[in-house]
Amino acid sequence: MKTLSLGYSPCPNDTYIFYALTHGKVDIPGFSIVERLEDVETLNQLALGGQLDLTKISYHALGHLRDRYALLRSGGALGRGCGPLVIASEATGMHALRGRRIAIPGRLTTANLLLQLYGAGYDDLLVAPFDQIMPILKRGEAAAGVIIHESRFTYKNSGFHEVLDLGAWWEKDTGLPIPLGGILARRDLGSETIKAVDRAVRSSLEYARLNPGEPRAYIREHAQELDDRVIDAHIDLYVNNFSLDLDEEGGAAVETLMARAEARGLIPKSVEPLFLTD
């Protein structure tokens, strides 16, 4: 039996989706899975080095990986009302942040790509793990920060102000849902294996939906926030029908993000098709 390496984040949406696949509830015929849990920016860098067969990535990173990896239709995070937020210790506007330091959760995160697509002048960046953005702001090391994951649910209680919802801006500007993160497979695995992986990821999510209490201990083992209400809110926000299948609208959102980033010179051009599962 061959082994496939699978990278994903310790965030509740990923541990929820991949629980069944990594705990023997769902299988990929002829393959075993070895999982590796890392923050999304680490996964982006591992994928750039071609070190993972299958991996969760930021859609920003996808722009640099299209020649080596194909996108799966299942398992990703894409939707409405779930985009990154720009926050600050004091109420302010985006115009006041031009030329000032902004903390981001990784250069290849979709959070940073959206920030750069929003406009010029937001290039004094302090890169830090996503769970360190708010502590950085509390210490006064940056004027603002871009937050993702569980931080969306806790920043107000920590005394911060929302400056801009980058996801809401994207939705208003394009009319499309916001692509945050997707699941990639190495193209050299071949289309048949990639199709089998895609089916297994979908089945893993379907298992979690049918057995919602079963993955709970695994999710809590890796979550940054242990409050069940925060965990549930996180899963409800980032796991939706697009996680089962990107479908036509989700595919259009990804294509639009890639096209806009290419036009701004933020990612290289690629002639490879996004999917090998069609």
TORROMI-939316 format. One record per atom (N, C-alpha, C, CB): residue number from 1; atom name; x, y, z. Coordinates in steps of 0.02 Angstrom, whole numbers. Glycine has a CB too. Layout:
N
NUM;CA;X;Y;Z
...
***
This chain:
278
1;N;42;-60;0
1;CA;0;0;0
1;C;44;62;0
1;CB;-48;1;61
2;N;29;109;-43
2;CA;67;171;-48
2;C;42;221;4
2;CB;62;201;-119
3;N;87;268;21
3;CA;70;319;71
3;C;63;387;37
3;CB;125;322;126
4;N;13;424;60
4;CA;4;493;37
4;C;11;539;98
4;CB;-65;502;3
5;N;52;589;91
5;CA;58;639;145
5;C;3;691;136
5;CB;128;672;145
6;N;-29;709;191
6;CA;-84;757;190
6;C;-72;811;242
6;CB;-152;722;203
7;N;-66;873;220
7;CA;-56;928;266
7;C;-120;969;274
7;CB;0;973;242
8;N;-136;986;337
8;CA;-192;1032;349
8;C;-181;1067;415
8;CB;-260;994;350
9;N;-220;1118;429
9;CA;-209;1159;488
9;C;-243;1128;549
9;CB;-235;1230;476
10;N;-222;1150;609
10;CA;-255;1126;670
10;C;-321;1162;685
10;CB;-208;1134;729
11;N;-344;1204;640
11;CA;-405;1242;651
11;C;-466;1196;647
11;CB;-411;1300;600
12;N;-519;1212;683
12;CA;-577;1167;688
12;C;-608;1148;621
12;CB;-629;1198;730
13;N;-609;1193;572
13;CA;-639;1175;509
13;C;-601;1119;474
13;CB;-643;1235;463
14;N;-534;1119;479
14;CA;-494;1067;447
14;C;-496;1001;486
14;CB;-422;1090;439
15;N;-489;1005;552
15;CA;-490;942;591
15;C;-559;910;586
15;CB;-472;956;665
16;N;-611;950;580
16;CA;-679;925;570
16;C;-684;889;503
16;CB;-731;982;573
17;N;-660;920;450
17;CA;-665;891;383
17;C;-624;828;376
17;CB;-644;942;331
18;N;-563;828;403
18;CA;-517;772;389
18;C;-517;718;443
18;CB;-448;799;382
19;N;-557;727;495
19;CA;-558;676;548
19;C;-571;606;521
19;CB;-613;694;599
20;N;-623;596;482
20;CA;-641;529;459
20;C;-587;499;414
20;CB;-708;531;423
21;N;-557;541;372
21;CA;-506;517;326
21;C;-443;495;362
21;CB;-489;570;275
22;N;-427;529;418
22;CA;-365;514;454
22;C;-376;467;513
22;CB;-333;578;477
23;N;-438;445;524
23;CA;-453;400;580
23;C;-486;335;557
23;CB;-497;435;631
24;N;-474;318;494
24;CA;-496;253;470
24;C;-570;246;456
24;CB;-477;202;517
25;N;-607;300;455
25;CA;-679;297;441
25;C;-693;300;366
25;CB;-715;355;476
26;N;-647;330;329
26;CA;-651;336;257
26;C;-582;318;230
26;CB;-674;408;234
27;N;-580;283;174
27;CA;-514;266;146
27;C;-509;285;73
27;CB;-500;192;155
28;N;-447;285;49
28;CA;-431;294;-22
28;C;-402;228;-45
28;CB;-380;355;-34
29;N;-437;189;-85
29;CA;-413;122;-104
29;C;-341;122;-129
29;CB;-459;93;-158
30;N;-300;79;-97
30;CA;-231;72;-118
30;C;-183;121;-84
30;CB;-225;81;-190
31;N;-209;165;-41
31;CA;-167;215;-9
31;C;-182;220;65
31;CB;-176;284;-43
32;N;-130;236;103
32;CA;-138;256;173
32;C;-119;329;179
32;CB;-94;211;220
33;N;-145;362;230
33;CA;-135;433;240
33;C;-90;446;300
33;CB;-202;470;248
34;N;-41;488;291
34;CA;0;513;347
34;C;-12;588;351
34;CB;77;497;337
35;N;-44;610;406
35;CA;-62;680;411
35;C;-6;721;443
35;CB;-127;688;451
36;N;-6;785;426
36;CA;41;833;456
36;C;2;897;469
36;CB;103;846;409
37;N;-4;916;532
37;CA;-42;975;551
37;C;6;1033;563
37;CB;-84;962;615
38;N;-3;1086;524
38;CA;38;1146;529
38;C;-6;1207;517
38;CB;97;1143;478
39;N;18;1267;538
39;CA;-18;1327;521
39;C;-16;1337;445
39;CB;11;1390;557
40;N;-64;1375;419
40;CA;-73;1378;347
40;C;-13;1406;311
40;CB;-134;1419;331
41;N;23;1453;340
41;CA;82;1481;306
41;C;137;1429;301
41;CB;107;1544;342
42;N;145;1387;352
42;CA;194;1332;348
42;C;174;1284;293
42;CB;199;1296;415
43;N;110;1268;288
43;CA;86;1225;234
43;C;99;1255;166
43;CB;12;1210;243
44;N;89;1321;160
44;CA;104;1355;97
44;C;177;1344;78
44;CB;89;1430;103
45;N;222;1352;126
45;CA;293;1346;112
45;C;312;1273;96
45;CB;334;1371;171
46;N;282;1226;131
46;CA;295;1155;117
46;C;273;1137;46
46;CB;260;1110;168
47;N;216;1165;26
47;CA;191;1152;-41
47;C;237;1183;-94
47;CB;120;1178;-49
48;N;263;1242;-80
48;CA;309;1274;-127
48;C;370;1230;-138
48;CB;331;1342;-101
49;N;390;1192;-86
49;CA;446;1145;-92
49;C;426;1077;-118
49;CB;480;1138;-26
50;N;361;1068;-133
50;CA;337;1004;-159
50;C;341;948;-109
50;CB;375;985;-219
51;N;338;964;-44
51;CA;350;913;7
51;C;288;875;28
51;CB;380;946;67
52;N;229;895;5
52;CA;168;861;24
52;C;130;837;-38
52;CB;123;907;67
53;N;102;776;-34
53;CA;62;751;-90
53;C;-5;787;-94
53;CB;51;676;-83
54;N;-35;797;-35
54;CA;-100;830;-30
54;C;-94;883;24
54;CB;-157;779;-14
55;N;-124;941;14
55;CA;-117;991;66
55;C;-170;1045;62
55;CB;-50;1022;62
56;N;-189;1070;120
56;CA;-228;1132;125
56;C;-179;1190;111
56;CB;-262;1139;195
57;N;-202;1239;73
57;CA;-161;1298;60
57;C;-205;1360;59
57;CB;-122;1291;-7
58;N;-175;1418;64
58;CA;-209;1480;50
58;C;-217;1488;-25
58;CB;-171;1541;81
59;N;-272;1519;-47
59;CA;-280;1529;-119
59;C;-227;1576;-147
59;CB;-349;1557;-134
60;N;-198;1619;-106
60;CA;-140;1658;-128
60;C;-84;1612;-148
60;CB;-117;1707;-72
61;N;-69;1562;-106
61;CA;-16;1515;-122
61;C;-31;1475;-185
61;CB;-4;1467;-63
62;N;-95;1459;-196
62;CA;-113;1423;-257
62;C;-88;1459;-319
62;CB;-189;1415;-261
63;N;-88;1525;-318
63;CA;-64;1563;-375
63;C;8;1548;-392
63;CB;-72;1635;-362
64;N;47;1524;-344
64;CA;117;1507;-355
64;C;128;1432;-364
64;CB;160;1532;-297
65;N;74;1393;-360
65;CA;81;1320;-359
65;C;45;1285;-416
65;CB;54;1293;-294
66;N;14;1323;-461
66;CA;-30;1292;-510
66;C;6;1246;-559
66;CB;-64;1345;-548
67;N;70;1255;-570
67;CA;106;1212;-617
67;C;120;1143;-587
67;CB;171;1245;-639
68;N;122;1139;-520
68;CA;140;1076;-486
68;C;79;1041;-455
68;CB;192;1089;-432
69;N;31;1080;-434
69;CA;-27;1052;-398
69;C;-92;1069;-434
69;CB;-29;1079;-326
70;N;-141;1024;-427
70;CA;-209;1035;-451
70;C;-255;1046;-391
70;CB;-234;976;-495
71;N;-308;1084;-401
71;CA;-355;1100;-349
71;C;-409;1046;-344
71;CB;-387;1168;-360
72;N;-426;1025;-284
72;CA;-483;981;-273
72;C;-546;1023;-268
72;CB;-473;938;-210
73;N;-603;990;-281
73;CA;-667;1025;-276
73;C;-695;1020;-205
73;CB;-717;995;-325
74;N;-668;975;-164
74;CA;-693;966;-96
74;C;-642;986;-44
74;CB;-714;893;-86
75;N;-668;1001;16
75;CA;-624;1010;74
75;C;-601;1080;90
75;CB;-566;969;66
76;N;-615;1128;46
76;CA;-588;1195;56
76;C;-633;1241;96
76;CB;-575;1225;-11
77;N;-609;1303;102
77;CA;-647;1355;138
77;C;-661;1412;89
77;CB;-608;1381;200
78;N;-724;1419;72
78;CA;-745;1471;26
78;C;-818;1487;42
78;CB;-736;1448;-50
79;N;-833;1551;46
79;CA;-902;1566;64
79;C;-914;1641;69
79;CB;-921;1533;129
80;N;-967;1659;103
80;CA;-985;1729;112
80;C;-985;1745;187
80;CB;-1055;1744;81
81;N;-966;1806;202
81;CA;-965;1827;272
81;C;-911;1794;313
81;CB;-1030;1813;303
82;N;-857;1771;280
82;CA;-805;1734;316
82;C;-735;1759;300
82;CB;-810;1660;300
83;N;-730;1819;272
83;CA;-665;1844;251
83;C;-623;1871;308
83;CB;-673;1898;201
84;N;-559;1884;295
84;CA;-514;1913;346
84;C;-536;1984;364
84;CB;-442;1913;321
85;N;-520;2004;425
85;CA;-536;2070;449
85;C;-473;2110;463
85;CB;-579;2066;512
86;N;-473;2173;444
86;CA;-420;2220;466
86;C;-445;2251;531
86;CB;-404;2275;411
87;N;-405;2246;584
87;CA;-424;2273;649
87;C;-369;2319;674
87;CB;-439;2217;700
88;N;-387;2362;722
88;CA;-339;2408;753
88;C;-360;2420;825
88;CB;-334;2475;712
89;N;-314;2447;864
89;CA;-329;2462;934
89;C;-375;2521;941
89;CB;-264;2475;972
90;N;-376;2565;891
90;CA;-419;2624;892
90;C;-460;2627;827
90;CB;-377;2689;900
91;N;-517;2658;831
91;CA;-559;2666;771
91;C;-523;2709;720
91;CB;-627;2698;790
92;N;-518;2684;658
92;CA;-482;2720;605
92;C;-509;2696;538
92;CB;-405;2709;611
93;N;-481;2722;485
93;CA;-500;2701;417
93;C;-440;2674;379
93;CB;-532;2760;379
94;N;-453;2640;324
94;CA;-398;2610;286
94;C;-351;2664;258
94;CB;-425;2568;229
95;N;-378;2722;240
95;CA;-336;2776;213
95;C;-281;2796;262
95;CB;-378;2837;194
96;N;-296;2792;327
96;CA;-248;2812;378
96;C;-194;2760;389
96;CB;-284;2825;443
97;N;-203;2700;360
97;CA;-155;2646;370
97;C;-104;2641;314
97;CB;-191;2579;377
98;N;-113;2680;260
98;CA;-64;2678;206
98;C;4;2700;231
98;CB;-86;2722;147
99;N;55;2660;217
99;CA;123;2675;238
99;C;138;2656;309
99;CB;135;2747;229
100;N;89;2630;345
100;CA;101;2610;415
100;C;107;2534;419
100;CB;43;2635;460
101;N;137;2511;473
101;CA;149;2439;480
101;C;85;2401;494
101;CB;200;2425;535
102;N;75;2346;457
102;CA;16;2303;466
102;C;40;2232;478
102;CB;-31;2307;404
103;N;16;2201;531
103;CA;34;2132;546
103;C;-12;2086;505
103;CB;27;2117;622
104;N;19;2036;473
104;CA;-19;1988;432
104;C;0;1917;452
104;CB;-6;2000;356
105;N;-45;1868;440
105;CA;-32;1799;460
105;C;7;1758;408
105;CB;-96;1764;475
106;N;47;1792;367
106;CA;87;1756;317
106;C;85;1792;250
106;CB;64;1684;310
107;N;141;1796;216
107;CA;144;1831;151
107;C;101;1797;98
107;CB;216;1836;127
108;N;96;1730;102
108;CA;58;1694;51
108;C;-13;1678;72
108;CB;94;1630;33
109;N;-36;1708;125
109;CA;-106;1698;145
109;C;-152;1737;99
109;CB;-116;1719;219
110;N;-213;1713;93
110;CA;-264;1750;55
110;C;-278;1816;89
110;CB;-328;1709;48
111;N;-270;1818;155
111;CA;-279;1881;192
111;C;-234;1935;164
111;CB;-266;1871;267
112;N;-171;1919;153
112;CA;-125;1968;126
112;C;-140;1984;53
112;CB;-53;1944;133
113;N;-159;1933;14
113;CA;-176;1946;-56
113;C;-235;1994;-61
113;CB;-193;1880;-92
114;N;-286;1985;-20
114;CA;-343;2031;-22
114;C;-322;2101;-1
114;CB;-398;2005;24
115;N;-278;2105;49
115;CA;-254;2171;71
115;C;-219;2206;13
115;CB;-206;2164;130
116;N;-177;2170;-25
116;CA;-141;2201;-80
116;C;-188;2217;-139
116;CB;-85;2155;-103
117;N;-239;2175;-150
117;CA;-287;2189;-203
117;C;-331;2249;-186
117;CB;-331;2127;-216
118;N;-341;2261;-121
118;CA;-383;2317;-100
118;C;-354;2383;-123
118;CB;-392;2317;-24
119;N;-288;2389;-120
119;CA;-257;2451;-142
119;C;-183;2453;-128
119;CB;-291;2510;-110
120;N;-150;2504;-154
120;CA;-78;2512;-144
120;C;-64;2547;-78
120;CB;-47;2551;-203
121;N;-3;2538;-54
121;CA;19;2573;5
121;C;16;2533;69
121;CB;-21;2634;14
122;N;-2;2468;62
122;CA;-7;2425;121
122;C;48;2372;118
122;CB;-77;2392;126
123;N;111;2395;110
123;CA;166;2348;100
123;C;218;2350;155
123;CB;198;2363;34
124;N;205;2387;209
124;CA;249;2383;267
124;C;219;2329;312
124;CB;255;2453;305
125;N;242;2267;304
125;CA;209;2209;333
125;C;252;2177;387
125;CB;193;2159;279
126;N;218;2156;440
126;CA;250;2117;493
126;C;217;2048;492
126;CB;242;2151;563
127;N;255;1998;472
127;CA;228;1930;466
127;C;233;1894;533
127;CB;265;1891;411
128;N;177;1863;554
128;CA;175;1828;617
128;C;122;1773;614
128;CB;160;1877;676
129;N;127;1722;657
129;CA;73;1672;660
129;C;7;1706;676
129;CB;89;1618;714
130;N;-47;1677;650
130;CA;-113;1711;655
130;C;-133;1724;727
130;CB;-166;1669;620
131;N;-113;1679;773
131;CA;-134;1688;842
131;C;-91;1739;880
131;CB;-132;1622;878
132;N;-41;1768;846
132;CA;1;1819;877
132;C;-15;1890;853
132;CB;74;1804;862
133;N;-63;1896;806
133;CA;-79;1962;779
133;C;-105;2008;833
133;CB;-132;1955;723
134;N;-153;1986;873
134;CA;-181;2030;925
134;C;-130;2046;979
134;CB;-242;1998;956
135;N;-90;1999;1003
135;CA;-37;2018;1050
135;C;11;2070;1022
135;CB;2;1957;1071
136;N;27;2065;957
136;CA;71;2114;925
136;C;39;2184;927
136;CB;85;2094;851
137;N;-26;2188;915
137;CA;-60;2252;917
137;C;-62;2279;988
137;CB;-130;2247;890
138;N;-72;2236;1036
138;CA;-73;2257;1106
138;C;-6;2287;1127
138;CB;-91;2199;1153
139;N;48;2260;1099
139;CA;116;2285;1116
139;C;134;2347;1074
139;CB;168;2230;1104
140;N;91;2368;1029
140;CA;104;2427;989
140;C;155;2417;934
140;CB;125;2482;1032
141;N;166;2355;913
141;CA;217;2340;862
141;C;191;2349;791
141;CB;242;2269;871
142;N;127;2361;783
142;CA;97;2374;717
142;C;36;2418;727
142;CB;79;2307;680
143;N;19;2455;674
143;CA;-38;2500;678
143;C;-104;2463;670
143;CB;-33;2554;626
144;N;-101;2407;635
144;CA;-161;2367;622
144;C;-140;2296;609
144;CB;-202;2396;563
145;N;-189;2251;606
145;CA;-174;2181;592
145;C;-230;2151;552
145;CB;-164;2142;656
146;N;-214;2099;514
146;CA;-264;2062;476
146;C;-274;1996;512
146;CB;-242;2051;401
147;N;-335;1983;534
147;CA;-349;1923;574
147;C;-391;1873;535
147;CB;-384;1942;639
148;N;-380;1809;552
148;CA;-415;1753;521
148;C;-432;1703;575
148;CB;-372;1720;464
149;N;-465;1650;555
149;CA;-480;1593;600
149;C;-518;1616;663
149;CB;-415;1558;621
150;N;-501;1586;720
150;CA;-538;1598;782
150;C;-536;1671;804
150;CB;-512;1555;836
151;N;-485;1708;783
151;CA;-479;1777;805
151;C;-539;1819;784
151;CB;-416;1808;776
152;N;-574;1799;731
152;CA;-634;1835;709
152;C;-687;1837;763
152;CB;-662;1803;646
153;N;-686;1787;806
153;CA;-739;1780;857
153;C;-719;1809;924
153;CB;-757;1708;865
154;N;-657;1830;931
154;CA;-633;1853;997
154;C;-606;1923;998
154;CB;-581;1806;1022
155;N;-596;1956;940
155;CA;-561;2020;938
155;C;-599;2075;974
155;CB;-549;2040;867
156;N;-665;2075;971
156;CA;-704;2127;1005
156;C;-696;2122;1081
156;CB;-778;2122;986
157;N;-697;2062;1107
157;CA;-688;2052;1179
157;C;-618;2073;1201
157;CB;-700;1979;1197
158;N;-571;2076;1154
158;CA;-503;2098;1170
158;C;-494;2173;1161
158;CB;-453;2061;1127
159;N;-548;2208;1143
159;CA;-545;2281;1140
159;C;-525;2310;1074
159;CB;-499;2305;1191
160;N;-526;2271;1020
160;CA;-505;2296;955
160;C;-565;2320;913
160;CB;-466;2242;917
161;N;-550;2361;863
161;CA;-601;2389;819
161;C;-591;2361;748
161;CB;-598;2466;819
162;N;-646;2347;715
162;CA;-642;2326;645
162;C;-630;2387;601
162;CB;-706;2289;623
163;N;-580;2384;558
163;CA;-566;2437;509
163;C;-598;2420;443
163;CB;-490;2447;501
164;N;-590;2357;421
164;CA;-618;2336;356
164;C;-628;2261;357
164;CB;-572;2358;298
165;N;-685;2240;332
165;CA;-698;2169;319
165;C;-677;2157;246
165;CB;-773;2149;332
166;N;-619;2126;237
166;CA;-593;2116;169
166;C;-637;2068;129
166;CB;-522;2089;173
167;N;-669;2021;163
167;CA;-714;1976;129
167;C;-776;2012;103
167;CB;-735;1920;174
168;N;-804;2056;145
168;CA;-863;2094;123
168;C;-846;2140;65
168;CB;-891;2136;182
169;N;-785;2170;67
169;CA;-763;2212;11
169;C;-759;2171;-53
169;CB;-694;2244;26
170;N;-729;2111;-49
170;CA;-724;2067;-107
170;C;-792;2049;-134
170;CB;-684;2004;-89
171;N;-838;2030;-90
171;CA;-905;2009;-112
171;C;-942;2066;-147
171;CB;-945;1985;-51
172;N;-936;2126;-119
172;CA;-970;2184;-149
172;C;-939;2201;-217
172;CB;-966;2245;-103
173;N;-873;2195;-222
173;CA;-838;2215;-282
173;C;-846;2165;-339
173;CB;-764;2225;-268
174;N;-852;2100;-322
174;CA;-854;2048;-373
174;C;-922;2013;-379
174;CB;-801;1997;-359
175;N;-962;2017;-326
175;CA;-1024;1979;-324
175;C;-1014;1905;-311
175;CB;-1061;1988;-387
176;N;-953;1885;-293
176;CA;-936;1815;-285
176;C;-917;1800;-213
176;CB;-878;1796;-331
177;N;-922;1737;-192
177;CA;-898;1718;-125
177;C;-822;1725;-122
177;CB;-918;1645;-109
178;N;-796;1728;-61
178;CA;-725;1738;-52
178;C;-688;1672;-46
178;CB;-712;1781;10
179;N;-638;1659;-90
179;CA;-597;1599;-84
179;C;-543;1608;-31
179;CB;-566;1580;-153
180;N;-544;1568;20
180;CA;-494;1574;74
180;C;-440;1521;68
180;CB;-527;1570;142
181;N;-459;1458;72
181;CA;-410;1405;67
181;C;-438;1345;30
181;CB;-386;1384;136
182;N;-395;1310;-6
182;CA;-417;1251;-44
182;C;-372;1192;-29
182;CB;-416;1266;-118
183;N;-391;1135;-57
183;CA;-352;1073;-49
183;C;-320;1057;-116
183;CB;-397;1014;-25
184;N;-255;1045;-115
184;CA;-218;1031;-176
184;C;-192;959;-176
184;CB;-159;1079;-184
185;N;-182;933;-237
185;CA;-150;868;-247
185;C;-96;876;-299
185;CB;-202;813;-268
186;N;-41;842;-289
186;CA;13;845;-338
186;C;-11;819;-405
186;CB;75;805;-315
187;N;3;856;-458
187;CA;-20;835;-524
187;C;10;768;-545
187;CB;-2;889;-576
188;N;71;753;-522
188;CA;103;691;-544
188;C;72;629;-511
188;CB;176;694;-528
189;N;23;638;-466
189;CA;-14;581;-440
189;C;-59;551;-494
189;CB;-55;601;-379
190;N;-77;591;-543
190;CA;-120;568;-597
190;C;-193;582;-582
190;CB;-111;494;-609
191;N;-232;590;-635
191;CA;-302;612;-628
191;C;-344;561;-591
191;CB;-332;625;-695
192;N;-333;495;-601
192;CA;-374;445;-569
192;C;-364;446;-493
192;CB;-360;376;-597
193;N;-301;450;-471
193;CA;-288;454;-399
193;C;-317;518;-370
193;CB;-212;450;-385
194;N;-309;573;-406
194;CA;-335;637;-382
194;C;-411;635;-375
194;CB;-314;695;-429
195;N;-444;603;-423
195;CA;-517;596;-418
195;C;-536;555;-357
195;CB;-545;564;-482
196;N;-498;501;-343
196;CA;-512;459;-285
196;C;-502;498;-220
196;CB;-468;397;-285
197;N;-450;540;-218
197;CA;-438;582;-160
197;C;-495;631;-150
197;CB;-371;620;-167
198;N;-517;662;-204
198;CA;-572;711;-199
198;C;-635;678;-172
198;CB;-586;741;-269
199;N;-650;618;-196
199;CA;-709;582;-170
199;C;-702;566;-96
199;CB;-720;517;-210
200;N;-641;547;-75
200;CA;-629;530;-6
200;C;-636;590;40
200;CB;-561;498;3
201;N;-611;647;18
201;CA;-617;708;58
201;C;-690;727;67
201;CB;-578;767;26
202;N;-728;722;13
202;CA;-800;737;18
202;C;-833;688;66
202;CB;-833;733;-52
203;N;-816;624;61
203;CA;-846;573;105
203;C;-827;586;178
203;CB;-823;503;84
204;N;-766;611;190
204;CA;-744;626;257
204;C;-786;681;288
204;CB;-670;646;258
205;N;-801;733;249
205;CA;-844;786;273
205;C;-915;761;284
205;CB;-843;845;223
206;N;-940;721;239
206;CA;-1007;694;247
206;C;-1012;652;310
206;CB;-1027;652;186
207;N;-959;614;326
207;CA;-958;574;388
207;C;-963;620;449
207;CB;-894;531;391
208;N;-924;674;449
208;CA;-926;720;505
208;C;-995;751;514
208;CB;-873;776;496
209;N;-1028;766;459
209;CA;-1095;795;464
209;C;-1145;745;492
209;CB;-1118;820;395
210;N;-1136;682;475
210;CA;-1181;630;501
210;C;-1166;611;573
210;CB;-1178;569;457
211;N;-1104;623;594
211;CA;-1082;603;662
211;C;-1047;662;695
211;CB;-1034;542;658
212;N;-1083;718;706
212;CA;-1051;781;727
212;C;-1015;778;794
212;CB;-1102;834;730
213;N;-1036;734;838
213;CA;-1003;731;904
213;C;-938;690;903
213;CB;-1050;701;954
214;N;-930;646;855
214;CA;-872;601;855
214;C;-805;637;847
214;CB;-880;551;800
215;N;-799;687;803
215;CA;-733;719;796
215;C;-716;769;852
215;CB;-730;756;730
216;N;-762;780;900
216;CA;-754;835;948
216;C;-688;831;986
216;CB;-811;835;996
217;N;-670;773;1012
217;CA;-609;768;1052
217;C;-548;784;1010
217;CB;-602;697;1082
218;N;-547;761;948
218;CA;-492;775;902
218;C;-488;849;886
218;CB;-499;734;837
219;N;-545;880;875
219;CA;-546;952;861
219;C;-520;991;921
219;CB;-618;975;844
220;N;-543;975;981
220;CA;-522;1010;1041
220;C;-447;1000;1056
220;CB;-563;988;1101
221;N;-421;942;1037
221;CA;-350;927;1048
221;C;-305;978;1012
221;CB;-333;856;1024
222;N;-329;1004;956
222;CA;-287;1047;915
222;C;-309;1120;913
222;CB;-284;1021;846
223;N;-368;1136;940
223;CA;-396;1203;932
223;C;-359;1254;976
223;CB;-469;1203;950
224;N;-353;1316;950
224;CA;-324;1371;989
224;C;-373;1394;1043
224;CB;-306;1430;943
225;N;-437;1396;1027
225;CA;-489;1415;1074
225;C;-530;1353;1092
225;CB;-535;1471;1044
226;N;-536;1338;1157
226;CA;-568;1276;1179
226;C;-642;1285;1195
226;CB;-532;1249;1238
227;N;-666;1346;1194
227;CA;-737;1358;1206
227;C;-777;1325;1150
227;CB;-752;1434;1211
228;N;-823;1279;1169
228;CA;-861;1244;1118
228;C;-902;1291;1075
228;CB;-907;1194;1151
229;N;-924;1347;1102
229;CA;-963;1394;1062
229;C;-920;1425;1007
229;CB;-993;1449;1106
230;N;-856;1439;1023
230;CA;-811;1466;973
230;C;-795;1413;921
230;CB;-746;1492;1006
231;N;-783;1352;943
231;CA;-770;1297;896
231;C;-828;1287;848
231;CB;-755;1232;934
232;N;-889;1286;876
232;CA;-948;1276;833
232;C;-957;1333;784
232;CB;-1010;1268;876
233;N;-947;1395;808
233;CA;-953;1454;765
233;C;-902;1451;709
233;CB;-946;1519;805
234;N;-842;1429;725
234;CA;-788;1423;676
234;C;-808;1374;621
234;CB;-722;1401;709
235;N;-831;1315;641
235;CA;-850;1264;593
235;C;-910;1287;551
235;CB;-868;1198;628
236;N;-958;1318;584
236;CA;-1018;1342;548
236;C;-1000;1394;496
236;CB;-1069;1370;597
237;N;-949;1435;511
237;CA;-931;1489;465
237;C;-891;1464;406
237;CB;-891;1542;502
238;N;-843;1419;418
238;CA;-795;1400;366
238;C;-811;1335;330
238;CB;-728;1395;396
239;N;-858;1296;356
239;CA;-877;1233;324
239;C;-948;1240;298
239;CB;-870;1172;373
240;N;-956;1235;233
240;CA;-1022;1245;203
240;C;-1027;1201;141
240;CB;-1034;1319;185
241;N;-1077;1214;99
241;CA;-1086;1172;40
241;C;-1029;1179;-10
241;CB;-1151;1189;6
242;N;-995;1237;-10
242;CA;-935;1244;-52
242;C;-880;1197;-29
242;CB;-910;1317;-51
243;N;-881;1177;34
243;CA;-831;1129;59
243;C;-844;1060;31
243;CB;-831;1127;136
244;N;-906;1045;16
244;CA;-922;982;-17
244;C;-904;984;-91
244;CB;-996;966;-10
245;N;-918;1040;-123
245;CA;-905;1047;-195
245;C;-903;1121;-212
245;CB;-959;1009;-238
246;N;-849;1143;-242
246;CA;-843;1214;-260
246;C;-898;1235;-308
246;CB;-775;1228;-291
247;N;-921;1191;-349
247;CA;-970;1202;-402
247;C;-951;1261;-447
247;CB;-1040;1213;-371
248;N;-997;1281;-490
248;CA;-981;1332;-540
248;C;-965;1400;-509
248;CB;-1039;1340;-589
249;N;-1004;1420;-459
249;CA;-993;1485;-428
249;C;-926;1487;-390
249;CB;-1050;1501;-380
250;N;-911;1434;-354
250;CA;-847;1432;-318
250;C;-788;1432;-366
250;CB;-844;1370;-274
251;N;-794;1394;-420
251;CA;-741;1394;-470
251;C;-730;1462;-500
251;CB;-756;1344;-525
252;N;-786;1498;-513
252;CA;-781;1566;-541
252;C;-746;1613;-492
252;CB;-850;1593;-559
253;N;-759;1604;-427
253;CA;-728;1646;-376
253;C;-652;1636;-376
253;CB;-756;1631;-307
254;N;-631;1573;-380
254;CA;-559;1558;-381
254;C;-526;1586;-444
254;CB;-546;1482;-376
255;N;-558;1575;-501
255;CA;-531;1600;-565
255;C;-526;1676;-564
255;CB;-576;1578;-624
256;N;-575;1710;-535
256;CA;-573;1783;-531
256;C;-517;1807;-486
256;CB;-641;1811;-506
257;N;-507;1774;-430
257;CA;-453;1792;-385
257;C;-385;1783;-420
257;CB;-455;1750;-321
258;N;-376;1727;-455
258;CA;-313;1716;-490
258;C;-303;1768;-545
258;CB;-312;1645;-521
259;N;-356;1785;-582
259;CA;-350;1833;-637
259;C;-332;1902;-610
259;CB;-415;1837;-677
260;N;-363;1923;-556
260;CA;-348;1990;-528
260;C;-277;1992;-500
260;CB;-399;2008;-472
261;N;-256;1938;-468
261;CA;-188;1937;-441
261;C;-136;1936;-497
261;CB;-179;1875;-396
262;N;-150;1900;-551
262;CA;-106;1901;-609
262;C;-100;1971;-638
262;CB;-130;1851;-662
263;N;-158;2004;-646
263;CA;-159;2070;-676
263;C;-119;2121;-635
263;CB;-231;2094;-683
264;N;-116;2111;-570
264;CA;-78;2156;-527
264;C;-5;2133;-519
264;CB;-111;2160;-458
265;N;14;2078;-551
265;CA;82;2053;-546
265;C;97;2022;-478
265;CB;130;2108;-560
266;N;46;2000;-442
266;CA;55;1972;-375
266;C;68;1898;-376
266;CB;-5;1987;-332
267;N;51;1865;-431
267;CA;66;1793;-441
267;C;88;1783;-513
267;CB;3;1748;-424
268;N;126;1730;-527
268;CA;146;1716;-596
268;C;88;1687;-636
268;CB;206;1667;-597
269;N;92;1695;-701
269;CA;41;1666;-745
269;C;52;1591;-750
269;CB;44;1699;-815
270;N;-2;1555;-766
270;CA;1;1482;-775
270;C;-49;1463;-828
270;CB;-13;1444;-709
271;N;-30;1413;-869
271;CA;-76;1388;-921
271;C;-109;1322;-900
271;CB;-39;1379;-986
272;N;-91;1296;-841
272;CA;-119;1233;-819
272;C;-192;1242;-796
272;CB;-76;1204;-761
273;N;-235;1193;-809
273;CA;-304;1197;-784
273;C;-304;1191;-708
273;CB;-348;1141;-816
274;N;-351;1225;-676
274;CA;-354;1220;-603
274;C;-368;1150;-579
274;CB;-407;1267;-576
275;N;-414;1115;-613
275;CA;-438;1050;-590
275;C;-416;994;-636
275;CB;-514;1050;-584
276;N;-405;934;-607
276;CA;-396;873;-646
276;C;-451;824;-630
276;CB;-326;842;-632
277;N;-505;848;-599
277;CA;-558;803;-577
277;C;-620;809;-622
277;CB;-578;819;-506
278;N;-617;853;-672
278;CA;-676;862;-716
278;C;-678;810;-771
278;CB;-675;933;-747
***
